[in-house]
Amino acid sequence: MDRNSRVHANSNLRNTFFSEIGIGISANSILLLFYILKFNCGHRPKPTDLTIGLLALIHLLMLLTVESLATDFFISRRGWDDITCKFLIYLYRTFRGLSLCTTSLLSVLQAIILSPRSSCLAKFKHKSPYHISCALIFLSIFYMCISSHLLISIIATPNLTLNNFMYVTESCSLLRMSYLVQSTFSTLLAIREAFLIGLMVLSSGYMVVLLCRHKKETQHLHNTSLSPKASPEQKATWTILLLMSFFVLMSILDSITSCLRTMFQNDPTSYYIQILVAHTYATVSPFVFMSTEKHI
């Protein structure tokens, strides 16, 4: 690919990214506003409403933050100091971690809601919002602690090009850490992601088993191959299962594009594709939730 073609392709990816961010900010704002009005107007909230509203707020703040980072990345202003770089990148990494935590806990909460009375999870039904809030606070503090090294390692890009700096944006760079420090933080992050994704997989599998069992029971009772109209709980469950599947798919694609970004460090196209894929979930998820809300 010649230089003009590459510049044109990068320009298209950049425009696509900012369009994606704009759509995501608008959709999450509408979803968040809907839940705020729903709470203020005295409507009886569903058990998952608070968690979905919180997820919309997290995605909104994350997209606003990454929009600022992308502006520096694409437009190359090179005007930020150390404090701005540390604050924005640490904030962005925190919101990404909170997105994973909230999505996983939403899956667990829906599994608790769907569980039958004879299940061991039934006793958590009336306490689950409180426990989910406590778990989210604990995971947030834990993630903020293991990401605290960014407050030291992120600096404004120096004028000199040295080997001990890694590119983040045009204004910000990452100091290369020692092998021991890097391994420690990488291990903690891997444990966190494995634990949360494991919870997501287990709760999703449990919900699929319950839905299949319920479908067989209803078919037997009605002596027909067509099941009756799904209940609101079942619709919500299928929505969250769809969201979990999409999240896992985007996580896999994000990992692939991150590897490509590492392999082709001098190719800006790999950077553009990686940040485009990384925020697709935050843009699409509010539309999935809004599709189940009749009032919207």
C-alpha positions as CSV (number, residue, x, y, z in Angstrom):
1,M,0.0,0.0,0.0
2,D,1.5,3.4,-1.0
3,R,1.6,6.4,1.3
4,N,-1.5,8.2,-0.1
5,S,-3.6,5.0,0.2
6,R,-2.4,4.5,3.8
7,V,-3.2,8.1,4.8
8,H,-6.7,7.8,3.2
9,A,-7.3,4.5,5.1
10,N,-6.1,5.9,8.4
11,S,-8.4,9.0,7.8
12,N,-11.4,6.7,7.3
13,L,-10.6,4.7,10.4
14,R,-10.2,8.0,12.4
15,N,-13.5,9.3,11.2
16,T,-15.2,6.0,11.9
17,F,-13.8,6.0,15.5
18,F,-15.0,9.5,16.3
19,S,-18.4,8.6,14.8
20,E,-18.5,5.5,17.0
21,I,-17.6,7.5,20.1
22,G,-20.3,10.1,19.3
23,I,-23.0,7.5,18.9
24,G,-21.9,5.8,22.1
25,I,-21.9,9.0,24.1
26,S,-25.4,9.9,22.8
27,A,-26.8,6.4,23.4
28,N,-25.4,6.0,26.9
29,S,-26.7,9.5,27.8
30,I,-30.2,8.7,26.6
31,L,-30.2,5.4,28.6
32,L,-28.8,7.0,31.7
33,L,-31.4,9.9,31.5
34,F,-34.2,7.3,31.1
35,Y,-33.2,5.5,34.3
36,I,-32.8,8.8,36.2
37,L,-36.3,9.9,35.1
38,K,-37.7,6.5,35.9
39,F,-36.4,6.7,39.5
40,N,-37.5,10.3,40.0
41,C,-41.0,9.6,38.6
42,G,-41.6,7.0,41.2
43,H,-41.8,4.0,38.9
44,R,-41.1,0.7,40.5
45,P,-37.5,-0.2,39.4
46,K,-36.5,-3.7,38.4
47,P,-33.7,-5.3,40.3
48,T,-31.2,-4.8,37.4
49,D,-32.1,-1.1,36.7
50,L,-29.6,0.3,39.1
51,T,-26.8,-1.8,37.7
52,I,-27.7,-1.1,34.1
53,G,-27.9,2.7,34.9
54,L,-24.5,2.5,36.6
55,L,-23.0,0.7,33.5
56,A,-24.4,3.4,31.3
57,L,-22.8,6.1,33.5
58,I,-19.4,4.2,33.4
59,H,-19.5,3.8,29.7
60,L,-20.5,7.5,29.2
61,L,-17.5,8.7,31.3
62,M,-15.2,6.2,29.7
63,L,-16.1,7.3,26.2
64,L,-15.8,11.0,27.1
65,T,-12.3,10.3,28.5
66,V,-11.2,8.2,25.5
67,E,-12.4,11.0,23.2
68,S,-9.9,13.4,24.9
69,L,-7.2,10.8,24.5
70,A,-8.1,10.1,20.9
71,T,-8.0,13.8,20.1
72,D,-4.4,13.9,21.2
73,F,-3.7,10.6,19.5
74,F,-5.1,11.5,16.1
75,I,-4.6,15.3,16.0
76,S,-1.2,15.4,17.6
77,R,-1.4,18.6,19.7
78,R,1.5,17.6,22.1
79,G,0.4,20.1,24.7
80,W,-0.3,18.0,27.8
81,D,1.8,18.0,31.0
82,D,2.5,15.1,33.4
83,I,-0.5,15.7,35.5
84,T,-2.9,15.7,32.6
85,C,-1.4,12.5,31.1
86,K,-1.5,10.7,34.5
87,F,-5.1,11.8,35.3
88,L,-6.7,11.0,31.9
89,I,-5.0,7.6,31.3
90,Y,-5.5,6.4,34.9
91,L,-9.1,7.5,34.7
92,Y,-9.6,5.7,31.4
93,R,-8.1,2.5,32.7
94,T,-10.2,2.7,35.8
95,F,-13.4,3.1,33.8
96,R,-12.5,0.1,31.6
97,G,-12.0,-2.0,34.6
98,L,-15.3,-0.9,36.1
99,S,-17.0,-1.7,32.8
100,L,-15.8,-5.3,33.1
101,C,-16.7,-5.5,36.8
102,T,-20.2,-4.2,36.3
103,T,-20.9,-6.3,33.3
104,S,-19.8,-9.5,35.2
105,L,-21.9,-8.6,38.2
106,L,-24.9,-7.8,36.1
107,S,-24.7,-11.3,34.8
108,V,-24.5,-12.7,38.3
109,L,-27.5,-10.6,39.4
110,Q,-29.7,-11.8,36.6
111,A,-28.8,-15.4,37.4
112,I,-29.9,-14.8,41.0
113,I,-33.1,-13.2,39.9
114,L,-33.9,-16.1,37.5
115,S,-33.0,-18.9,40.0
116,P,-36.0,-20.9,41.4
117,R,-37.1,-20.8,45.0
118,S,-35.6,-24.2,45.6
119,S,-32.1,-23.0,44.5
120,C,-29.4,-22.0,47.0
121,L,-29.2,-18.7,45.2
122,A,-32.9,-17.8,46.1
123,K,-31.9,-16.5,49.5
124,F,-29.8,-13.7,47.8
125,K,-32.8,-12.4,45.8
126,H,-33.8,-9.7,48.3
127,K,-30.2,-8.9,49.2
128,S,-28.6,-9.1,45.8
129,P,-28.6,-5.3,45.0
130,Y,-26.8,-4.6,48.3
131,H,-24.3,-7.4,47.8
132,I,-23.7,-6.4,44.2
133,S,-23.0,-2.8,45.3
134,C,-20.6,-3.9,48.0
135,A,-18.8,-6.3,45.5
136,L,-18.5,-3.5,42.9
137,I,-17.0,-1.1,45.5
138,F,-14.5,-3.8,46.6
139,L,-13.5,-4.6,43.0
140,S,-13.2,-0.9,42.1
141,I,-10.9,-0.3,45.0
142,F,-8.9,-3.4,44.1
143,Y,-8.5,-2.4,40.5
144,M,-7.6,1.2,41.3
145,C,-4.9,-0.1,43.5
146,I,-3.4,-2.4,40.9
147,S,-3.5,0.4,38.3
148,S,-1.9,2.9,40.6
149,H,1.5,2.3,39.0
150,L,0.2,4.4,36.0
151,L,0.4,7.4,38.3
152,I,4.1,7.0,38.3
153,S,5.0,5.4,35.0
154,I,2.9,7.7,32.8
155,I,4.7,10.9,31.9
156,A,4.5,13.7,29.3
157,T,6.5,12.6,26.1
158,P,10.0,14.0,26.4
159,N,11.7,15.8,23.5
160,L,14.4,13.1,23.3
161,T,13.6,9.7,21.8
162,L,14.8,7.1,24.2
163,N,14.4,3.3,24.3
164,N,12.9,3.3,27.8
165,F,9.7,5.1,26.7
166,M,6.7,3.4,25.2
167,Y,4.2,5.4,23.0
168,V,0.7,6.0,24.4
169,T,-0.5,9.2,22.8
170,E,1.4,12.1,21.1
171,S,1.6,13.9,24.4
172,C,2.0,10.9,26.8
173,S,4.5,8.1,27.2
174,L,4.9,5.1,29.4
175,L,8.1,4.4,31.3
176,R,9.3,0.8,30.8
177,M,9.0,-1.0,34.1
178,S,11.3,-3.6,35.5
179,Y,10.5,-7.3,34.7
180,L,9.5,-8.0,38.3
181,V,7.1,-5.0,38.6
182,Q,5.6,-5.6,35.2
183,S,5.1,-9.3,35.9
184,T,3.4,-8.5,39.3
185,F,0.9,-6.0,37.8
186,S,0.2,-8.2,34.8
187,T,-0.4,-11.2,37.1
188,L,-2.9,-9.2,39.2
189,L,-4.7,-8.0,36.1
190,A,-4.9,-11.5,34.7
191,I,-6.3,-12.8,38.0
192,R,-8.9,-10.1,38.1
193,E,-10.0,-10.7,34.5
194,A,-10.0,-14.5,34.8
195,F,-12.1,-14.2,38.0
196,L,-14.7,-11.8,36.5
197,I,-15.0,-13.5,33.1
198,G,-15.2,-16.9,35.0
199,L,-18.2,-15.5,37.0
200,M,-19.7,-14.3,33.7
201,V,-19.4,-17.7,32.1
202,L,-20.7,-19.6,35.1
203,S,-23.7,-17.3,35.5
204,S,-24.5,-17.3,31.8
205,G,-24.3,-21.1,31.7
206,Y,-26.5,-21.4,34.7
207,M,-29.1,-19.1,33.0
208,V,-29.0,-21.1,29.8
209,V,-29.7,-24.3,31.8
210,L,-32.6,-22.7,33.6
211,L,-34.1,-21.3,30.4
212,C,-33.8,-24.7,28.6
213,R,-35.4,-26.5,31.6
214,H,-38.3,-23.9,31.7
215,K,-38.9,-24.3,28.0
216,K,-39.1,-28.1,28.3
217,E,-41.6,-27.8,31.2
218,T,-43.8,-25.3,29.4
219,Q,-43.8,-27.5,26.2
220,H,-44.8,-30.5,28.3
221,L,-47.6,-28.6,30.1
222,H,-49.1,-27.1,26.9
223,N,-48.5,-30.3,24.9
224,T,-47.2,-28.2,21.9
225,S,-43.9,-27.5,20.3
226,L,-44.5,-23.8,20.6
227,S,-43.7,-22.2,24.0
228,P,-45.9,-19.5,25.4
229,K,-45.0,-15.9,25.5
230,A,-41.8,-15.3,27.3
231,S,-42.0,-13.6,30.7
232,P,-40.2,-10.2,31.4
233,E,-37.6,-12.1,33.4
234,Q,-36.8,-14.4,30.5
235,K,-36.6,-11.6,28.0
236,A,-34.2,-9.7,30.4
237,T,-32.2,-12.9,30.7
238,W,-31.9,-13.4,26.9
239,T,-30.9,-9.8,26.6
240,I,-28.1,-10.1,29.2
241,L,-27.0,-13.4,27.6
242,L,-26.8,-11.7,24.2
243,L,-24.8,-8.9,25.9
244,M,-22.4,-11.3,27.6
245,S,-21.8,-13.1,24.2
246,F,-21.1,-9.8,22.5
247,F,-18.7,-8.8,25.3
248,V,-16.7,-12.0,25.1
249,L,-16.5,-11.6,21.3
250,M,-15.3,-8.0,21.6
251,S,-12.7,-9.1,24.2
252,I,-11.3,-11.7,21.9
253,L,-11.1,-9.2,19.0
254,D,-9.5,-6.7,21.4
255,S,-6.9,-9.2,22.3
256,I,-6.1,-10.0,18.7
257,T,-5.9,-6.4,17.7
258,S,-3.7,-5.7,20.7
259,C,-1.3,-8.4,19.5
260,L,-1.3,-6.9,16.1
261,R,-0.6,-3.5,17.6
262,T,2.5,-5.0,19.4
263,M,3.7,-6.7,16.2
264,F,3.4,-3.6,14.0
265,Q,4.5,-0.8,16.3
266,N,5.3,1.6,13.4
267,D,2.0,1.2,11.7
268,P,-0.7,3.7,12.9
269,T,-3.4,1.6,11.3
270,S,-3.1,-1.1,13.9
271,Y,-3.5,1.5,16.6
272,Y,-6.6,2.9,15.0
273,I,-8.2,-0.6,14.6
274,Q,-7.3,-1.5,18.2
275,I,-9.0,1.5,19.8
276,L,-12.0,1.2,17.4
277,V,-12.6,-2.4,18.5
278,A,-11.9,-1.7,22.2
279,H,-14.9,0.6,22.5
280,T,-17.5,-1.2,20.4
281,Y,-19.1,-2.8,23.4
282,A,-19.6,0.5,25.2
283,T,-21.3,1.9,22.1
284,V,-23.5,-1.1,21.3
285,S,-24.6,-2.1,24.8
286,P,-27.0,0.8,25.5
287,F,-28.9,-0.1,22.3
288,V,-29.3,-3.6,23.5
289,F,-30.8,-2.4,26.8
290,M,-33.0,0.2,25.1
291,S,-34.5,-2.4,22.8
292,T,-36.0,-4.1,25.8
293,E,-37.6,-1.0,27.3
294,K,-41.0,-0.3,26.0
295,H,-41.1,3.3,27.2
296,I,-38.0,4.1,25.2
